[in-house]
Amino acid sequence: MNNIEHYVGRFAPSPSGPLHAGSLAAAMASYLDARVHGGRWLLRIEDIDETRTVDGAAHEIETALHTLGMRWDGPVLVQSERKQRYLDACTRLSGHVYPCGCTRKEIADSSLGTGADGAAIYPGTCRHGLAPGKQARTVRLRVPDTGEENEEISFMDRWLGRQRQHLATQAGDFVLKRADGFWAYQLAVVVDDAEQGVTHVVRGADLLGSTARQIYLQRLLGYPTPAYLHVPLVLHNDGEKLSKQNGAQALDLARPLEELQRAATFLGLDMTTATEVAAFWEQALPAWQRRLTTLRS
């Protein structure tokens, strides 16, 4: 095993339902990467979008991880308990943020197309002030114009290789505080990763398009940038991402070994069939190390 001094990883599910095959693949990759490097593995409940929170889901997630033999280090961080920290960070961004009065329909009607994450690119309507009669709905962060410093964000993804994104043309000014009053994911995750000392982020490829915006926020706030690794997504037969929103089935925790072995196969881990959960993880650690070696070759 490799030892990276002060390695800190994390798994950050949203409590909108139980774990499914896609979330297990991401959890397994982040867990194995932390353990292979002799690091800590944290659990964070990302419930900043309280409209999607399902009662009891956070407890179900913790129970599932225990059943699957995954143990986190330290206390569980809960985003909904940290709103003051996000307000403090937004206040520090004064000069880079502005109020926006646009509705989703207005943005869709006048946008510059869709960005790297599939969302409409904001056309900058309120950059220079709210139009007469408009009231602030959201708070947006201004991204650099073409030719300005940080206009292009480049980073090395440990699974996918070099990635680049032009913030103005592929993301646009993005929301830090939503119209419903909740803090946006992009701000919350950056603050949490920094304050938890996260050095390595291992997560699903559905969040690849968010990474450049998060790196830009890290630079503005003076935070270090973690190393990133985005694993492939588990898909439905129709090619759509497996998720709680489209009916992904909960893991069968009566058969934890079967669920673990399916996730390992999806991640391309070369393993023999284990007979118990503890034996699975003993085999999975060197298998993950071998998988990392193939990614670097």
C-alpha positions as CSV (number, residue, x, y, z in Angstrom):
1,M,0.0,0.0,0.0
2,N,1.0,3.6,-0.6
3,N,1.2,6.1,2.2
4,I,0.2,9.7,1.3
5,E,0.8,11.9,4.3
6,H,-2.5,13.3,5.7
7,Y,-4.7,11.7,3.0
8,V,-8.4,12.5,3.8
9,G,-11.2,11.2,1.6
10,R,-14.9,11.3,2.0
11,F,-18.2,9.8,1.0
12,A,-21.0,12.4,0.8
13,P,-24.4,10.9,-0.1
14,S,-27.7,12.9,-0.1
15,P,-30.4,11.5,2.2
16,S,-33.0,11.4,-0.5
17,G,-33.4,7.6,-0.2
18,P,-31.4,4.4,0.5
19,L,-28.1,3.5,-1.2
20,H,-28.3,1.9,-4.6
21,A,-25.8,0.2,-6.9
22,G,-24.6,3.5,-8.3
23,S,-24.0,5.1,-4.9
24,L,-22.3,1.9,-3.7
25,A,-19.8,2.0,-6.5
26,A,-18.8,5.6,-5.6
27,A,-18.7,4.7,-1.9
28,M,-16.5,1.7,-2.6
29,A,-14.1,3.6,-4.8
30,S,-13.7,6.4,-2.2
31,Y,-13.3,4.0,0.7
32,L,-10.7,1.8,-1.0
33,D,-8.7,4.8,-2.2
34,A,-8.5,6.1,1.3
35,R,-7.6,2.8,2.9
36,V,-5.0,1.9,0.2
37,H,-3.3,5.2,0.8
38,G,-3.3,4.8,4.6
39,G,-5.8,7.7,4.9
40,R,-8.9,8.7,6.7
41,W,-12.4,8.2,5.3
42,L,-15.1,10.6,6.3
43,L,-18.9,10.4,6.0
44,R,-20.8,13.6,5.2
45,I,-24.6,13.8,4.8
46,E,-25.3,16.3,2.0
47,D,-28.8,17.4,3.0
48,I,-28.4,21.1,2.1
49,D,-31.3,20.7,-0.3
50,E,-33.8,20.0,2.5
51,T,-36.7,19.7,-0.1
52,R,-35.2,16.3,-1.2
53,T,-34.5,14.9,2.3
54,V,-36.4,11.8,3.2
55,D,-37.0,11.2,6.9
56,G,-34.8,8.4,8.2
57,A,-32.7,8.1,5.0
58,A,-29.5,9.3,6.7
59,H,-29.8,6.6,9.3
60,E,-30.5,4.0,6.6
61,I,-27.3,5.0,4.8
62,E,-25.2,4.7,7.9
63,T,-26.7,1.3,8.7
64,A,-26.1,0.1,5.1
65,L,-22.4,1.2,5.2
66,H,-22.0,-0.8,8.5
67,T,-23.7,-3.8,7.0
68,L,-21.3,-3.6,4.0
69,G,-18.3,-3.5,6.3
70,M,-17.4,0.2,5.7
71,R,-16.3,2.2,8.7
72,W,-15.8,5.9,8.6
73,D,-13.4,8.0,10.7
74,G,-14.7,10.6,13.1
75,P,-18.1,12.2,13.5
76,V,-20.6,12.4,10.6
77,L,-20.8,16.0,9.2
78,V,-24.4,17.1,8.4
79,Q,-24.7,20.0,6.0
80,S,-28.1,21.3,7.3
81,E,-26.3,22.1,10.5
82,R,-23.7,24.3,8.9
83,K,-25.7,27.2,7.3
84,Q,-23.7,29.8,9.1
85,R,-20.4,28.5,7.6
86,Y,-21.9,28.9,4.1
87,L,-23.1,32.4,4.9
88,D,-19.6,33.3,6.2
89,A,-18.0,32.0,2.9
90,C,-20.5,33.9,0.7
91,T,-19.8,37.1,2.7
92,R,-16.1,36.6,2.0
93,L,-16.9,36.5,-1.8
94,S,-18.2,40.1,-1.7
95,G,-17.2,41.7,-5.0
96,H,-17.6,38.5,-6.9
97,V,-21.3,37.9,-6.2
98,Y,-24.5,39.7,-7.2
99,P,-28.3,39.3,-6.8
100,C,-30.2,37.8,-9.7
101,G,-33.9,38.3,-10.3
102,C,-34.3,35.8,-13.3
103,T,-36.7,32.9,-13.2
104,R,-35.7,29.5,-14.6
105,K,-38.0,30.1,-17.6
106,E,-36.4,33.4,-18.4
107,I,-32.9,31.8,-18.2
108,A,-34.0,28.9,-20.4
109,D,-35.5,31.3,-23.0
110,S,-32.4,33.5,-23.2
111,S,-29.6,31.2,-22.2
112,L,-26.4,30.5,-24.2
113,G,-27.2,26.8,-24.4
114,T,-26.4,24.1,-21.9
115,G,-23.2,23.7,-19.9
116,A,-21.0,20.8,-19.0
117,D,-23.5,19.5,-16.5
118,G,-26.5,19.9,-18.8
119,A,-27.9,23.0,-17.1
120,A,-28.8,26.2,-19.0
121,I,-25.8,28.6,-19.1
122,Y,-26.8,31.9,-17.4
123,P,-26.6,34.8,-20.0
124,G,-25.5,37.4,-17.4
125,T,-28.8,39.4,-17.4
126,C,-28.3,40.7,-13.9
127,R,-24.6,41.1,-13.9
128,H,-24.7,44.9,-13.9
129,G,-27.8,45.3,-11.7
130,L,-31.4,44.2,-11.4
131,A,-33.8,45.4,-14.0
132,P,-36.4,47.9,-12.9
133,G,-39.2,46.0,-11.1
134,K,-37.1,42.9,-10.5
135,Q,-36.5,41.5,-7.1
136,A,-33.6,39.4,-6.1
137,R,-34.3,35.7,-6.2
138,T,-30.8,34.1,-6.1
139,V,-27.2,35.0,-5.4
140,R,-24.8,34.3,-8.3
141,L,-21.0,34.1,-8.6
142,R,-19.5,36.0,-11.5
143,V,-17.1,33.8,-13.5
144,P,-14.2,35.3,-15.4
145,D,-14.8,36.6,-18.9
146,T,-12.7,35.2,-21.8
147,G,-9.2,36.4,-21.5
148,E,-9.4,37.0,-17.7
149,E,-7.4,35.1,-15.1
150,N,-8.9,31.7,-14.2
151,E,-11.1,31.9,-17.4
152,E,-10.1,28.3,-18.1
153,I,-9.8,25.8,-15.3
154,S,-7.6,22.7,-16.0
155,F,-7.1,19.8,-13.7
156,M,-5.9,16.2,-13.8
157,D,-8.5,13.6,-13.1
158,R,-6.9,10.4,-11.7
159,W,-9.4,8.2,-13.7
160,L,-10.2,10.3,-16.8
161,G,-7.0,12.3,-17.4
162,R,-6.6,16.0,-18.1
163,Q,-9.8,18.0,-18.0
164,R,-10.4,21.6,-19.1
165,Q,-13.4,23.9,-18.8
166,H,-14.0,27.4,-20.0
167,L,-16.1,28.8,-17.2
168,A,-17.8,31.6,-19.2
169,T,-18.9,29.4,-22.1
170,Q,-19.3,26.1,-20.4
171,A,-20.7,27.0,-17.0
172,G,-21.6,30.7,-16.8
173,D,-22.3,32.7,-13.6
174,F,-23.6,30.1,-11.1
175,V,-25.9,30.1,-8.1
176,L,-24.5,30.2,-4.6
177,K,-27.9,30.8,-2.8
178,R,-31.1,29.5,-4.3
179,A,-34.5,31.1,-4.8
180,D,-35.9,28.9,-2.0
181,G,-33.4,30.2,0.4
182,F,-31.2,27.1,0.6
183,W,-27.4,27.3,-0.1
184,A,-26.3,25.7,-3.3
185,Y,-24.4,22.5,-3.6
186,Q,-21.4,24.2,-5.3
187,L,-20.7,26.5,-2.3
188,A,-21.5,23.9,0.4
189,V,-19.3,21.2,-0.9
190,V,-16.3,23.5,-1.3
191,V,-16.6,24.9,2.2
192,D,-17.1,21.4,3.7
193,D,-14.2,19.8,1.8
194,A,-11.9,22.6,3.0
195,E,-13.0,22.7,6.6
196,Q,-12.8,18.9,6.8
197,G,-9.3,18.9,5.3
198,V,-10.3,16.7,2.4
199,T,-7.2,16.0,0.2
200,H,-8.7,13.5,-2.3
201,V,-12.2,13.5,-3.8
202,V,-13.4,10.3,-5.3
203,R,-17.0,10.4,-6.7
204,G,-19.2,9.7,-9.6
205,A,-18.6,11.1,-13.1
206,D,-22.0,12.9,-12.9
207,L,-20.2,15.6,-10.9
208,L,-17.3,16.0,-13.3
209,G,-18.9,19.1,-14.8
210,S,-19.1,20.7,-11.4
211,T,-15.4,20.4,-10.7
212,A,-14.1,23.5,-12.5
213,R,-16.6,25.7,-10.7
214,Q,-15.6,24.2,-7.4
215,I,-11.9,24.8,-8.1
216,Y,-12.6,28.4,-9.0
217,L,-14.5,28.8,-5.7
218,Q,-11.5,27.2,-3.9
219,R,-9.2,29.8,-5.4
220,L,-11.4,32.7,-4.6
221,L,-11.7,31.6,-0.9
222,G,-8.0,30.7,-0.6
223,Y,-8.7,27.0,-0.1
224,P,-6.4,24.2,-1.3
225,T,-7.6,22.1,-4.3
226,P,-8.0,18.3,-3.6
227,A,-7.0,15.6,-6.1
228,Y,-10.0,14.4,-8.1
229,L,-11.0,11.0,-9.4
230,H,-14.4,10.5,-11.1
231,V,-15.6,6.9,-11.5
232,P,-17.9,5.8,-14.3
233,L,-21.7,5.9,-13.6
234,V,-23.8,2.8,-13.2
235,L,-26.5,3.1,-15.8
236,H,-30.0,1.8,-16.5
237,N,-30.4,-0.5,-19.5
238,D,-31.6,2.6,-21.5
239,G,-28.3,4.4,-20.8
240,E,-29.8,6.8,-18.2
241,K,-27.9,7.3,-14.9
242,L,-29.0,5.1,-12.1
243,S,-30.4,7.4,-9.4
244,K,-33.0,7.6,-6.7
245,Q,-35.0,10.0,-8.8
246,N,-35.5,7.5,-11.6
247,G,-36.4,4.5,-9.4
248,A,-33.1,2.9,-8.6
249,Q,-33.6,-0.1,-6.4
250,A,-32.2,-0.1,-2.9
251,L,-29.3,-2.4,-2.1
252,D,-30.3,-5.8,-0.8
253,L,-28.6,-5.7,2.5
254,A,-29.7,-9.3,3.2
255,R,-27.0,-10.2,0.6
256,P,-24.2,-7.7,1.3
257,L,-21.5,-9.9,-0.4
258,E,-23.4,-10.1,-3.6
259,E,-23.9,-6.3,-3.7
260,L,-20.2,-5.7,-2.9
261,Q,-19.0,-8.1,-5.6
262,R,-21.3,-6.5,-8.2
263,A,-19.8,-3.1,-7.4
264,A,-16.3,-4.5,-7.5
265,T,-16.9,-6.0,-10.9
266,F,-18.3,-2.7,-12.2
267,L,-15.2,-0.9,-11.0
268,G,-13.0,-3.4,-12.8
269,L,-11.5,-5.0,-9.7
270,D,-9.8,-8.3,-10.4
271,M,-10.9,-10.4,-7.4
272,T,-11.9,-14.0,-6.5
273,T,-15.3,-14.6,-4.9
274,A,-15.1,-14.0,-1.1
275,T,-17.1,-16.0,1.4
276,E,-17.6,-13.2,4.0
277,V,-17.5,-9.4,4.1
278,A,-14.2,-9.1,5.9
279,A,-12.5,-11.3,3.4
280,F,-14.0,-9.3,0.5
281,W,-12.3,-6.1,1.8
282,E,-9.0,-7.9,2.3
283,Q,-9.0,-8.8,-1.4
284,A,-10.4,-5.5,-2.5
285,L,-7.6,-3.4,-1.2
286,P,-4.8,-4.9,-3.4
287,A,-7.3,-5.1,-6.3
288,W,-7.9,-1.4,-6.1
289,Q,-4.2,-0.8,-6.0
290,R,-3.8,-2.9,-9.2
291,R,-6.7,-0.9,-10.8
292,L,-5.0,2.4,-10.1
293,T,-1.9,1.0,-11.7
294,T,-3.8,0.3,-14.9
295,L,-5.2,3.8,-14.9
296,R,-1.7,5.3,-14.8
297,S,-0.3,3.0,-17.6
